[in-house]
Amino acid sequence: MLVLTSPSSFGEVGKEPFELLEQAGYKVINNPYGRKLTEEEVIDLAKDCVGIVAGLEPLTPKVMDALPALKCISRVGIGMDNVDMEYAKQKGIAVVNTPDAPTRSVAELTVAMTFSMLRKIPQADAALKNKQWKKQIGNLIFKKTIGVVGLGRIGRMVAEMFRGLGNPVIGFDLYPDTAWAEKNNVQLGDFDTVLQQADIVTLHVPGNKDKTAVIGEKEIALMKNGAFLVNISRGEVVDEAALYNALKSNKLSSAAVDVFSKEPYDGPLCELNNIILTPHLGSYAHEGKLQMEIDAVNNLIQQLK
């Protein structure tokens, strides 16, 4: 029985995921390209596979129709945007993901990006590596109001971390957990109120179904002059052109972005020095990445039973 492990870096932080598959009786075909697979490559590699431990490659009707043995797709991660869920259901292909494993990794990156953004750590590092002794004047996080948009697993952990630092936190969610908010002293507000009151806005939402931006010109206009924005959710959540203009005009002091509408990203935001850009690192912490891969493999094995 064959299983494709498609993420480009699968198994790099530990061999346990491969060992689990082999112990369960599966032969592994690993992604040989070191990058995201195309439709044709998935079809070629997985043509005889009963399962795919999936990354972000397109798992479309065309791909599924070409894989007659496929019984399960197990995503390494949370997002399912690359999987045609309705068609998989029609084909009787089980689709599972790992909603818990990346939570701490993404939450910690959010906090790290916030500190880096406020204290201009990347700019200071870059200057010194260019032999420039240039002291960057940043901002304290002390007394800053944190606005958390999206209070799912990751958003709640982010809110708890900032509350642990002593920051006031205001949050928005379509289906808020009022008991959790009361317990953790997190104020709940509507979307506009969060944008208007927060000094730092962090985004943890899956985005709109129609792929329109959650944060565009209108929403940025609601934010405080000189506010900060962190996006570690989905690229399409933020209108990148509107963000560029807001940073260029100093409507926003700075932003930190880990996800983009098109990846790899090489667009206009790269020209700005008041933004931190990272290449979709949300889950890329050794411990979190390994656990996510183990969870994905265990989910696959369980489904195929």
C-alpha positions as CSV (number, residue, x, y, z in Angstrom):
1,M,0.0,0.0,0.0
2,L,1.4,3.3,-1.1
3,V,1.2,6.8,0.6
4,L,2.4,10.0,-0.9
5,T,4.0,12.5,1.6
6,S,3.8,15.7,-0.5
7,P,4.9,18.7,1.7
8,S,8.3,19.8,0.4
9,S,10.0,19.7,3.9
10,F,8.2,16.6,5.2
11,G,10.3,14.6,7.6
12,E,13.1,17.2,7.8
13,V,12.8,17.7,11.5
14,G,12.4,14.1,12.5
15,K,11.9,10.6,10.9
16,E,9.1,9.6,13.2
17,P,6.3,10.3,10.6
18,F,8.0,8.0,8.1
19,E,8.5,5.3,10.8
20,L,4.9,5.4,11.8
21,L,3.8,4.8,8.2
22,E,6.2,2.0,7.7
23,Q,5.2,0.3,11.0
24,A,1.6,0.5,9.8
25,G,2.5,-1.3,6.6
26,Y,2.7,1.5,4.1
27,K,5.4,2.2,1.6
28,V,6.2,6.0,1.3
29,I,6.6,8.0,-1.8
30,N,8.1,11.4,-0.7
31,N,8.1,14.6,-2.6
32,P,11.4,14.6,-4.6
33,Y,11.2,18.2,-5.8
34,G,11.7,20.2,-2.6
35,R,8.8,22.6,-3.5
36,K,5.0,22.6,-3.8
37,L,3.8,20.0,-6.3
38,T,1.8,20.8,-9.4
39,E,-1.4,18.9,-10.4
40,E,0.6,16.8,-12.9
41,E,3.3,15.9,-10.3
42,V,0.7,14.9,-7.8
43,I,-1.0,12.7,-10.3
44,D,2.3,11.1,-11.4
45,L,3.6,10.5,-7.8
46,A,0.3,9.4,-6.3
47,K,-1.3,7.4,-9.1
48,D,-1.3,4.2,-7.1
49,C,-1.6,5.7,-3.6
50,V,-4.3,5.0,-1.1
51,G,-3.5,8.1,0.9
52,I,-1.8,11.5,0.6
53,V,-0.2,13.3,3.6
54,A,-0.9,16.7,2.0
55,G,0.7,20.1,1.9
56,L,-0.5,23.0,-0.2
57,E,-0.5,21.3,-3.6
58,P,-3.7,21.6,-5.6
59,L,-6.0,18.6,-4.9
60,T,-8.6,19.4,-7.5
61,P,-11.3,17.2,-9.2
62,K,-8.8,16.6,-12.0
63,V,-6.3,15.2,-9.5
64,M,-8.8,13.1,-7.7
65,D,-10.2,11.6,-10.9
66,A,-6.7,10.5,-11.8
67,L,-6.1,8.7,-8.5
68,P,-8.6,5.8,-8.4
69,A,-7.0,4.2,-5.3
70,L,-7.1,7.3,-3.2
71,K,-9.1,6.9,0.0
72,C,-7.8,9.7,2.3
73,I,-6.2,13.1,2.2
74,S,-4.6,14.1,5.5
75,R,-3.5,17.8,5.6
76,V,-0.4,18.8,7.5
77,G,-1.9,22.0,8.9
78,I,-5.3,23.6,9.3
79,G,-6.2,25.3,6.0
80,M,-8.1,23.3,3.4
81,D,-8.2,25.9,0.6
82,N,-6.2,23.7,-1.7
83,V,-8.6,20.7,-1.4
84,D,-11.9,20.6,-3.3
85,M,-13.8,19.4,-0.2
86,E,-17.2,18.9,-2.0
87,Y,-15.7,16.8,-4.7
88,A,-13.7,14.7,-2.3
89,K,-17.0,14.0,-0.5
90,Q,-18.6,13.0,-3.7
91,K,-15.7,10.6,-4.4
92,G,-15.8,9.1,-1.0
93,I,-12.4,10.4,-0.1
94,A,-11.9,11.2,3.6
95,V,-10.3,14.6,4.3
96,V,-8.8,15.4,7.7
97,N,-6.4,18.0,9.1
98,T,-4.4,18.9,12.2
99,P,-6.1,21.8,13.8
100,D,-4.3,21.7,17.2
101,A,-0.6,21.0,16.4
102,P,0.4,24.4,14.8
103,T,-1.5,26.5,17.4
104,R,1.4,27.4,19.7
105,S,3.9,27.8,16.8
106,V,1.7,30.4,15.1
107,A,0.7,32.1,18.3
108,E,4.4,32.5,19.4
109,L,5.3,33.8,15.9
110,T,2.6,36.4,16.3
111,V,4.1,37.6,19.5
112,A,7.6,37.5,18.1
113,M,6.6,39.5,15.0
114,T,4.9,42.0,17.2
115,F,8.1,42.6,19.3
116,S,10.3,42.7,16.2
117,M,8.0,45.2,14.6
118,L,7.8,47.5,17.6
119,R,11.5,47.5,18.3
120,K,12.6,47.4,14.7
121,I,14.8,44.5,15.3
122,P,15.1,43.3,11.6
123,Q,16.0,46.9,10.5
124,A,18.7,47.2,13.2
125,D,20.1,43.8,12.3
126,A,20.2,44.6,8.6
127,A,21.9,47.9,9.2
128,L,24.6,46.4,11.4
129,K,25.3,43.6,9.0
130,N,25.9,46.4,6.4
131,K,28.5,47.9,8.9
132,Q,26.1,50.7,9.8
133,W,25.9,51.5,13.6
134,K,22.4,52.9,13.4
135,K,20.3,52.9,16.5
136,Q,16.6,52.3,15.7
137,I,14.0,54.1,17.8
138,G,11.1,51.8,18.4
139,N,8.0,51.5,20.6
140,L,7.1,49.8,23.9
141,I,4.4,47.2,24.0
142,F,3.6,48.5,27.5
143,K,-0.1,49.7,27.7
144,K,-0.7,49.0,24.0
145,T,-4.2,47.7,23.3
146,I,-4.1,44.5,21.3
147,G,-7.0,43.8,18.9
148,V,-7.3,40.1,18.0
149,V,-9.5,39.4,15.0
150,G,-10.6,35.8,15.1
151,L,-10.8,34.0,18.4
152,G,-10.3,30.4,17.4
153,R,-7.6,28.2,18.8
154,I,-4.7,30.4,17.6
155,G,-6.5,33.7,18.3
156,R,-7.4,32.7,21.9
157,M,-3.8,31.6,22.6
158,V,-2.5,34.9,21.2
159,A,-4.9,36.8,23.4
160,E,-3.8,34.8,26.4
161,M,-0.1,35.5,25.7
162,F,-0.7,39.3,25.4
163,R,-2.8,39.3,28.6
164,G,0.1,37.5,30.3
165,L,2.3,40.5,29.3
166,G,-0.3,42.8,30.9
167,N,-1.7,44.2,27.8
168,P,-5.4,45.1,27.4
169,V,-6.9,42.9,24.8
170,I,-10.1,43.4,22.7
171,G,-11.3,40.6,20.4
172,F,-13.8,39.9,17.7
173,D,-15.2,36.6,16.5
174,L,-18.3,35.7,14.6
175,Y,-19.2,33.2,17.3
176,P,-17.5,34.5,20.5
177,D,-16.9,32.3,23.5
178,T,-18.1,34.7,26.2
179,A,-17.2,32.3,29.1
180,W,-13.6,32.1,27.8
181,A,-13.4,35.9,27.3
182,E,-14.7,36.6,30.8
183,K,-12.3,34.1,32.3
184,N,-9.3,35.6,30.5
185,N,-10.3,39.2,30.9
186,V,-10.6,39.8,27.2
187,Q,-13.1,42.4,26.1
188,L,-15.3,41.4,23.2
189,G,-16.3,43.9,20.6
190,D,-17.7,44.1,17.0
191,F,-15.2,44.2,14.1
192,D,-15.2,48.0,13.6
193,T,-14.8,48.6,17.3
194,V,-11.7,46.4,17.5
195,L,-10.1,48.1,14.6
196,Q,-10.9,51.6,16.0
197,Q,-9.6,50.9,19.5
198,A,-6.6,48.7,19.0
199,D,-3.0,49.9,18.8
200,I,-1.9,46.6,17.4
201,V,-4.3,44.4,15.3
202,T,-3.5,40.7,14.8
203,L,-5.4,38.6,12.3
204,H,-6.4,35.0,12.8
205,V,-9.3,34.3,10.5
206,P,-9.7,31.9,7.5
207,G,-10.9,34.7,5.3
208,N,-14.0,35.3,3.3
209,K,-15.4,32.5,1.1
210,D,-15.4,34.7,-1.9
211,K,-11.7,35.5,-1.3
212,T,-12.4,39.2,-0.9
213,A,-10.2,41.0,1.7
214,V,-11.2,41.2,5.3
215,I,-8.8,44.2,5.7
216,G,-9.0,46.7,2.9
217,E,-8.9,50.5,2.5
218,K,-12.2,51.0,4.4
219,E,-11.0,48.9,7.3
220,I,-7.5,50.5,7.4
221,A,-9.2,53.9,7.5
222,L,-10.9,52.8,10.7
223,M,-7.7,52.0,12.4
224,K,-5.8,54.5,14.6
225,N,-3.2,56.6,12.8
226,G,0.2,55.0,13.5
227,A,-1.4,51.6,14.4
228,F,0.4,48.3,13.7
229,L,-0.9,45.2,11.8
230,V,0.1,41.6,12.0
231,N,-1.2,39.0,9.5
232,I,-0.3,35.4,10.1
233,S,-3.7,33.9,8.8
234,R,-4.2,33.9,5.0
235,G,-2.8,36.1,2.3
236,E,-6.1,37.1,0.8
237,V,-7.3,38.4,4.2
238,V,-5.4,41.7,3.6
239,D,-5.6,43.8,0.5
240,E,-1.9,44.0,-0.2
241,A,-2.3,47.2,-2.4
242,A,-4.2,48.9,0.4
243,L,-1.6,47.8,2.9
244,Y,1.2,49.1,0.7
245,N,-0.5,52.5,0.5
246,A,-1.2,52.7,4.2
247,L,2.5,51.9,5.0
248,K,3.8,54.3,2.4
249,S,1.7,57.1,3.7
250,N,2.4,56.2,7.3
251,K,-1.3,55.7,8.1
252,L,0.1,52.5,9.6
253,S,3.4,52.7,11.4
254,S,4.4,49.2,10.5
255,A,3.1,45.7,9.6
256,A,4.3,42.1,9.9
257,V,3.1,39.6,7.3
258,D,3.8,35.9,7.0
259,V,1.2,35.0,4.3
260,F,0.6,36.4,0.8
261,S,-2.0,36.2,-1.9
262,K,0.6,34.6,-4.2
263,E,3.5,32.6,-2.8
264,P,6.4,32.8,-3.2
265,Y,5.9,36.5,-2.8
266,D,8.1,39.1,-4.6
267,G,5.7,42.1,-4.9
268,P,5.7,45.7,-3.9
269,L,5.7,45.2,-0.2
270,C,9.3,44.1,-0.5
271,E,10.2,47.7,-1.3
272,L,9.2,49.0,2.0
273,N,11.4,49.3,5.1
274,N,8.5,49.6,7.7
275,I,7.2,46.0,7.2
276,I,8.5,42.6,8.3
277,L,8.0,39.9,5.7
278,T,8.5,36.2,6.4
279,P,8.0,33.2,4.0
280,H,4.9,31.5,5.6
281,L,6.8,30.4,8.7
282,G,3.7,30.1,11.0
283,S,4.1,26.4,11.8
284,Y,7.9,26.2,11.2
285,A,9.0,25.6,14.8
286,H,10.9,22.3,15.2
287,E,8.6,20.9,17.9
288,G,5.4,22.2,16.4
289,K,6.2,21.0,12.9
290,L,7.2,17.5,14.0
291,Q,4.0,17.2,16.0
292,M,1.9,18.4,13.1
293,E,3.4,15.8,10.8
294,I,2.9,13.0,13.4
295,D,-0.7,14.0,13.9
296,A,-1.3,14.1,10.1
297,V,0.2,10.6,9.7
298,N,-1.8,9.2,12.6
299,N,-5.0,10.7,11.2
300,L,-4.3,9.1,7.9
301,I,-3.6,5.7,9.4
302,Q,-6.8,5.9,11.5
303,Q,-8.9,6.8,8.5
304,L,-7.5,4.1,6.3
305,K,-8.3,1.4,8.9
